[in-house]
Amino acid sequence: MSAPATPRRTSSGSTPALSSAPLRGSRRTGALDWRVRFAFLSVVWGFSFLFIKVGTGAYAPFQVALGRVFFGALALLAVLLVRREPLPRGRRTWGHLAVAALLLNTAPFALFAYAEQTITSTLAGICNATSPLWGMALSLVALSEDRPTRRRFAGLGIGFLGVLTVLGAWQGFTGVDAKGTALALLASLCYPIGWIYVRRTLAGTSGSPVAMTAAQLMVSTVQLAAVSALFTSAPAAFPLWPTLAVITLGALGTGAALQMQYGLVTEIGPTTAQMVTYFIPVIATTAGVLVLGEQLHWNTPVGALIVLAGAALTQARPQPAKRG
């Protein structure tokens, strides 16, 4: 999934950055109850790993990533057109957006697509859930406001134990593709690195989150188009299901879903809205097993729950002391 480039304070997870301030305009309730939209968002992002798997069945990984950002950009540009909102301006802003696009879209989207050539969509979704763990480890040295606590250190250790459980470390990682798993974990690492860069360069930049993210996806489209032209050949055919999977992955999972989450942040706040992160691997696992027929061993869901527990602890913030 992609990420907006204008957070005031982002989580270190892999969901889009969540601004702590309301978006432009008044605070209003959406047409659908927020719980319905929250559930829909969880399903869409959980199914993203299934769409990637189907897309790589006919297209090169770079092409899957390119289609994802291209159709995502189109979806958000359509929103801007309806709202009559401009794209961000300034060379400096666009320069930072180019780096943000590389770290939050181009690299992780391509890495996940390459990873799912050899690992299941279920494992990819669980690897994605390790992003908050990476973020916590990086934040200890990169962001002075994120002070280490015993709880967060415990969360990091628990999360690492969960990863080992998912991979079946006691069996010597038998049956796990090392390269594919490493690529998926590297993709999840890209997100917190991107968050840190964004928070230091683009936090407070003028422009709505939709406009900034649309611009970011546009830059990522250019980056992936160049890479695809250099390292892949044009598709000889456009099979129906893989093509629909890529279009849906971009327009719905990368474009429309972001727009929906902005509404949730405005309505229920970033803390509750970002809880969608913890439902993504559950949906990804369910989709992989039921739709793609992927095998599921006991250690996969157990390990995933341990990872999520550790990630939740790393995101916990100390409560302010009560004044007497």
N, C-alpha and C positions, 0 to 999 in steps of 0.2 A: 504494500500500500504506500501511497505517496504521503507527503507531508507538507503542510503549509509553511511558509517561511517567515511568519511574523508573530511568533509567540512571545508573550511577556515572560512566561515561565513554562517551559516544556517539561513533560515527563521524559524519562529516559527510555521509554518503551518504544515500540515500533508503530504504534498508532499515530495518526496525525497529531501535530502539536496542538495543544489546547490553550487558547488565550484566557487569561484570568479576567479579562475585561469584556464587557458586552460588545457585540459587533455593532456596526453602524445601524442606526435606527433605533426605535423603541423596542423594549423587551416584549415579545409577544408569543403567544402559544400557537404551535403549529396546528394544521388541520387535523392531524392524527394525534392520538395520545402519545406522549413521549415514550412510554413503555413499548408501544407497537413499533415505533421508529428505532428504538434501541435494539429490539429483537431483530428487526430487519437488517440493521447495520451489522450485527453480530453474524448473521447468516451470510450476508454478502461478502464480508471480509473473510469469513471462515471458508467459504467456497472458492475464494481466490486461488488457493493452492490446487484445487481440483481443476480450475480453468487453465492454470499454467500447465498442469500435467497433460491435459487434452490438447492444448495449443502446441506443445513441443512434439506432439505426435506427428505433426505435419510441417512445422516451421522451425527454423533455426532459433536457438535461444535469444540471440540478439534481435531477431525479427519479432518474437513474442513480446519482448520488452519494449520494442519500438511501437508495436501496435497498442500496447497498454498505455504508454504515455501520450501517444497521438490521439487516441479516442478519448482519453481522459481530458486532455487539453481542449478538444472540441466541445466536450460537455460543459466545461467551466466557461469557455468563451461564449457559449450560447447563453449561459446565465448572465454574464457580464453584458451581453448585447441587450438582453431583456431589461436589465437594471440600468443600462446606459452608464456603466462604470468604466473608467479608463484603466488601461494597464499601467503599471508603475513606470516612472521615468527616472532618468539619470544613469550615466555610465557606471558609476560606482555601485548603485543598487543592482543593475543587471550583471555586473561582474561578480558580486556576492551571490546572486541567484544562480549563476553558472556553476559555482562551487557547490552550492546547496543542492542543485539538480544532480550533480555528479554523485554526491554522497548519499542523498535521500531517494533518488529515483534511478538514475542510469546504472550505477554499480550494483545496488542490491537487487533490482528487478532482473538484471541480466544474470547475476549470480544465482538467484533462486531458480531461474529458468534452466540454467546449466545443471544445477544440482538435481533438479527433478527429472533429468534424463536417466539418472542412475539410482535415485532414492524415491521412496513413496511420497505422495503429497501429505500423508499423515506425519511422517518424520519431518518434512519441510515446515509444516505448520507448528510443530513442537519446537523446532530450532528457532523459528521466528519468535517464540515466547521467551527465549533467553535474552532478548534485547535489553530488558530492564536490568538484568544481571550485569551485562557488559557496561551498561550506562552507569550503574552504581560504582563499579570498579574504576571507570574513567573519571567520574565526577569527583572522586576522592582527591585526585591530583590536578584536575583541570578546572574545577569550579569551586571557588572558595566558600560560597554560601552553602554547599552541600557537605556538611560536617559528618565525619564518620561516627556512627553510634554502634553500640553492641548489637542492637536489633538489626541494623542494616548489615553488619558483618555476618551475623547469624544467617540472614536471608541469603547472602552471597554463598555461604557454605552449603546451605540447604539446597539452593538452586543448582550448584555444581553437583551435589549428590544426585539430584533428580536427573541431570543430563547423563551421568554415568549409569543410572538405572534404565533410562530409555535405551541407551546404546548396549546394555547388557555387558557391562565391564567384567563381571565375574565369569563370563563365558569367553573372555578374550576378544570381545567385539565381533564374534562370529556372525556372519551373515550381514554385517553392516558395511556399506560401501564407504570407505574412508574418504575418498576424494569428494564424493557428492555431499556427504555430511559436513566436511570441512568447508565446502563452498557455501552451504546453507548457513552455517554458523558465522562465516565471514560476512555474509549478507546481513545477518542480524547485528553484527558489530558495526556495520556502516551507519545504521540509524543513530545510535547515541553519539558517534563522532560528528554526524551531521547536525544533531541537536546542539552540541557544544559550539560548533562553528556558527550556527544560526543565532544562537543566543548572544554571541560576542560581536556579531556583525550586522544583523538585521532586526534585532529586537527594537521596537519603537519606530521602525520605518513606516512612513505614511503609506496608506493604501489598505484596502480591505483584505482580509485573509483569502477571499476567493480570487481577487485580482493578482495577489502575490503568488498564489499557488498555480493559477493559470499560466502566469509568466514562467514560473519554474518548470512546469511541464512542457511548455513550448521550447525552452532551452534544452531540456532533456531529450525532446524529440529530435532536435538538430544534432545533438551529440550522438544519439543512437542511430540516426540515419547515416551519419558519416561512418561510424564503426561498422554498421551493417553493410554499407557499400564496399568497404575495404575487405571484410573478412567473410562475407557470405554472398551467395549468388541469389538472384531473384527467384522466388518460388515458381515452380513449373505448373502448379495447379493450386486452387483454393478450395480445399474440401470443406463441406458445409459445417460440420460440427467443430472442427478446430478453428475455423474462421469465426464462427459465432462465439466460441469460447474467448477468443482474443478480444473481439469487439465488446463483449459483455464485461470482461476483465477491465477494460479501459473505461468505457462509457459509464458503466454502473459501479464497478468496484473501486475505480480510481477517480472518477469524476463526480457522479451523482452522490456517491456515498459520502464524499468529503463535504459536499454542500449540506447533506442531511446532518452530518455531525456538527457543523457550525451552528445549525438551528438548535441542536441538543445542548451545546455548550451555552448558548444564550439563554435557554429556557431552564435548564436544571443545574448548570454550573460545570466547570471542568472536572472536578473530583469525581462526580457520579458518572459523567459522560465517558471518562477514560477507563472506566471499569469494563468497557467493551473488550479491552485488551485480553482479559482473562477468559473470555468466551470463545475467542478465535481458535485456539488449538482444539477445543472440544468439538466445535463445528467442523473443523478441518479433518479431524479423526473420523467423525461420524460420516462425513461425505466420502472420504476415501474408502472406508469399509463398505458402505451401502451402495455407492454409485460405481466406484471403480473396482470393487472386489478386492481391495488390498488386505493382506493378512494382518491380524492384530494379535500380538502376544500380550500376556498379562503385564509385562514390565513396561509396555508403552503407555497405557493410560495411568498406571501407578506412577511412573516416572514423570509424566506430564503434570499430574497433580502436585508432585513434590516441587517441580520447577515453578509452577504457578504460586505455590505457597512461599517459596523463596523470593520470587519476584515481588509479591505483595509486601513482604517484609522490607525489601530494599526501597520500596516506594513510601513506606511509612514515615511520616514527619513527626518530630517531637511536639507534644502538646505544650502550648504556652503555660507558664506557671501562673497559678491563680493568685491574685492579690488579695490579701486579707483586709 
